[in-house]
Amino acid sequence: MQRLDPVDVLIVGSGMGGAAFAWRLAQKTKGLRILCLERGGWADRAQFPLWRSDWQSAALGPWATSPNLRLAAGGNPQSADYPIDDGASPVKPLLWCGVGGSTINWNAHFPRLRPSDFRTRSLDGVGDDWPFGYDDLAPYYDLNDHMMGVSGLAGDPANPERPAREYPPLPLGRAGRRAGEVFNDLGWHWWPVDAAILTRPREGRGACTQCGPCQLGCIPCAKASTDVTYWPEAIAAGVELRTRSIVTQVVVEAGRATGVVYSGSDDREVFQPAAHVVVSANGIGTPRLLLASGLARGPDDPLGKNLMFHPVAYVRGIFADALDGPAGPVGCMLASHEFAETDRDRGFVRGVQFQVGRENGLLAQAARLSPNWGASAQAAVAAEFRHSLPFLIMTEDLPEAANRVRIGEKLAADGLPDVAIDYRVSRNTSAMLDFGIARAAEFFKAAGAVRTVEARLPPYTGWHLLGTARMGSDPATSVVDGRGRMHAAPNITICDGSVMPTVGCVNPTSTIGALALKFADALAQEIG
Amino acid sequence: MHESLADALIPGGPLPNGVVAPAGSMTLVPARLAALLAMPEMAALAAELEYLGDIAGVERRQPKAFARLVAAALTAYYEAPQVLAAFGWPATPPHPGGYPLEPFDSTLLEPVRRREAFWRR
């Protein structure tokens, strides 16, 4: 096997974690050779479907958010997907494999964890405390916000104070106004979301046009993705990004990584020596690679375990009057944190977040009906399209060892072992879903909805792949320490959602970026 | 047969909220169904659908193939410009035009701003 010239730091994966880490390390050090290996290629916005009249069917096929659905539709050349056996999970994982990772097809809701989310064991007797607290991460949240470009409003009483947002909030539209008024009538908290979406142009990026389906990729780059935020600056600072490079093994000798084996677009395997390895391949890809590299320290090692998703339910209210239809960023309008902190009288511990979002396109609305053909189905489409308001209940998942990522004995086409997930919804989470659905019913009653439609645990909602290489102070119960370093091999840093020991009830990407910046500072202090 | 099948799946006509939708046969749905039912793996479904007697029964007996058929019909129908127009939505793709929305009105937040901070340390 060919042995390439060594590098100082090698990063696997170019998504939120890998990109932020690469940029920060390059900023804080001089003369280091930093290399990122990315299994996919650069996003080609000329090929994104939102230019085309078939964009709706693209979203159900080669541009679906699930890699399995994309592969079933013949694959998408822009995402170097691998199949995930998700038959033992009601929640199906969603991700993207290219430069930018899943920030290419995410919805860019950008909240932060709250202080209590870092202390669930101390405060509520569940989960585990993080090795550090909110205040330690806050400066990195601020920096990450600046790099990504965040619209929103400061002053939210449900969260610690934060600097003024650099861009004004996204429009709420008629639907959002209605929702805000109802929250006010109920006396429940709500706030326009922090969104990693520009509402005014910024150098090289346009402002949001409210075109709707962010998950199909943002052509004007209003939605932040790391291919247009961190990567241009990281590359200008000297980081090398090598695409179409699939890492199949982290090589470890005597408890330290010596480099990685990867195959490039010619399918030839090479050895890339590195003094330090950073793995940022998401909550499934990271444990897959590290388990395949023999980095589990026995059967009780938490590597691959404690998979968390934030299980959700949707309730859609149908209204007699017309709302906005599928206009505006689909996942970013407003959120309520009224029930985000623990109140044991509710029958569960920890909390739920509510998000009011925007409608899907006409085809998606028609296809999800049951039955979805015949006169009654078509009447239902007419009654719902531009007349419905989706209310999302997002629960805080808690770590359970049985929820996990595991690898098989056979190799997949990409040269790594087959990967599968086992996941079940806990009793606590189930109680949260019930609670949230009941609150949604109250909401829509107050809003004057004609009727509601409920979807408990819709499968294709596994955006957040978390917890599978948990961080902690005790090596016996954690995979990495508070600097992201593996207990099994301290010159390996893990830098993505897999390190989160608990996950709050909010979208995690802002936290993943902040963690990456913090971990990069720790490494820079040591080797810079 | 494909026109009749298209209309059975998507009849069109006057619908709630004032929508008057084209029948399935007035769009590309029949052509899409014909192409799909000509595929070898769809032969059993095509044979059952030939007389259009009991479509719900066919769905029960061949759920996977029938779901594929309906998906093809819905796609051809709900992406058709005249259908989008009938449902009150522009036929042009979302980019580059986007859509106008009522701007954010911060006065709505006044009751929330009056609350004390309620997150836990």
Contacts between the chains, C-beta under 8 A, distances in Angstrom:
chain1	res1	chain2	res2	distance
A	48	B	95	7.8
A	50	B	93	5.9
A	50	B	94	5.0
A	50	B	95	4.1
A	51	B	93	5.7
A	51	B	95	5.5
A	51	B	96	7.8
A	52	B	93	5.7
A	53	B	79	6.4
A	53	B	81	7.5
A	53	B	91	7.4
A	53	B	92	8.0
A	53	B	93	5.8
A	54	B	79	6.0
A	55	B	93	5.5
A	55	B	94	6.6
A	56	B	75	7.5
A	56	B	78	6.7
A	56	B	79	5.5
A	57	B	75	4.5
A	57	B	79	6.2
A	60	B	71	7.7
A	60	B	75	7.6
A	114	B	119	4.9
A	114	B	120	7.3
A	115	B	119	6.5
A	115	B	120	6.6
A	115	B	121	5.4
A	116	B	119	6.9
A	116	B	120	4.1
A	116	B	121	7.3
A	123	B	120	6.7
A	153	B	106	7.3
A	153	B	109	7.6
A	155	B	113	6.4
A	156	B	112	7.9
A	157	B	112	6.7
A	157	B	113	7.4
A	157	B	115	4.6
A	157	B	116	6.5
A	157	B	117	4.8
A	157	B	118	6.1
A	157	B	119	8.0
A	158	B	117	7.7
A	158	B	118	6.2
A	158	B	119	5.9
A	159	B	119	5.8
A	160	B	117	7.9
A	160	B	119	6.5
A	168	B	104	6.9
A	169	B	104	4.9
A	170	B	104	7.1
A	171	B	101	4.0
A	171	B	102	6.0
A	171	B	103	5.2
A	171	B	104	5.4
A	172	B	101	7.6
A	172	B	102	6.9
A	172	B	104	5.6
A	172	B	105	7.5
A	172	B	108	7.8
A	173	B	101	4.1
A	173	B	102	5.2
A	174	B	102	5.8
A	177	B	102	6.5
A	177	B	105	6.9
A	177	B	108	6.7
A	180	B	108	4.5
A	180	B	109	7.4
A	181	B	108	6.9
A	183	B	112	7.9
A	184	B	108	7.1
A	184	B	111	4.8
A	184	B	112	7.4
A	187	B	111	7.8
A	189	B	112	6.0
A	189	B	115	7.0
A	189	B	118	7.5
A	190	B	112	6.3
A	191	B	109	7.2
A	191	B	112	6.5
A	192	B	104	6.4
A	192	B	109	7.9
A	208	B	98	7.6
A	209	B	95	7.3
A	209	B	96	6.9
A	209	B	97	7.0
A	209	B	98	2.6
A	209	B	99	7.5
A	210	B	98	4.9
A	210	B	99	4.9
A	210	B	100	7.1
A	210	B	101	5.0
A	211	B	94	3.7
A	211	B	95	5.4
A	211	B	96	8.0
A	211	B	97	7.5
A	211	B	98	4.2
A	211	B	99	6.7
A	212	B	94	5.2
A	212	B	99	7.1
A	213	B	94	6.8
A	219	B	95	4.9
A	219	B	96	7.2
A	220	B	95	7.6
A	220	B	96	7.5
A	322	B	17	7.6
A	322	B	88	7.8
A	324	B	99	7.8
A	324	B	101	6.3
A	325	B	88	7.6
A	325	B	89	6.2
A	325	B	99	7.9
A	326	B	89	7.7
A	327	B	98	7.8
A	327	B	99	3.6
A	327	B	100	7.8
A	327	B	101	5.7
A	328	B	99	7.4
A	328	B	101	5.4
A	337	B	119	7.9
A	340	B	119	8.0
A	341	B	118	7.4
A	341	B	119	6.8
A	341	B	120	5.4
A	362	B	78	4.9
A	362	B	83	7.7
A	362	B	84	6.3
A	362	B	87	5.7
A	362	B	89	6.1
A	363	B	74	6.3
A	363	B	75	6.4
A	363	B	78	4.0
A	363	B	79	6.3
A	366	B	74	5.3
A	366	B	77	8.0
A	366	B	78	5.3
A	367	B	71	6.8
A	367	B	74	5.5
A	372	B	70	6.1
A	372	B	74	6.7
A	373	B	8	8.0
A	373	B	9	4.5
A	373	B	10	7.0
A	373	B	70	4.9
A	373	B	73	7.2
A	373	B	74	7.6
A	374	B	8	7.4
A	374	B	9	6.9
A	374	B	11	7.3
A	375	B	11	4.9
A	375	B	13	7.9
A	378	B	10	6.0
A	378	B	11	6.4
A	378	B	12	7.2
A	378	B	15	6.2
A	378	B	21	6.5
A	379	B	15	5.3
A	379	B	16	5.7
A	381	B	15	7.8
A	381	B	87	7.5
A	382	B	15	3.6
A	382	B	16	4.8
A	382	B	17	5.5
A	382	B	19	4.2
A	382	B	21	7.0
A	382	B	87	7.0
A	383	B	15	7.8
A	383	B	16	4.5
A	383	B	17	6.4
A	385	B	87	5.5
A	385	B	88	7.8
A	385	B	89	7.6
A	386	B	17	8.0
A	386	B	87	7.5
A	386	B	88	6.1
A	386	B	89	7.5
A	387	B	17	6.7
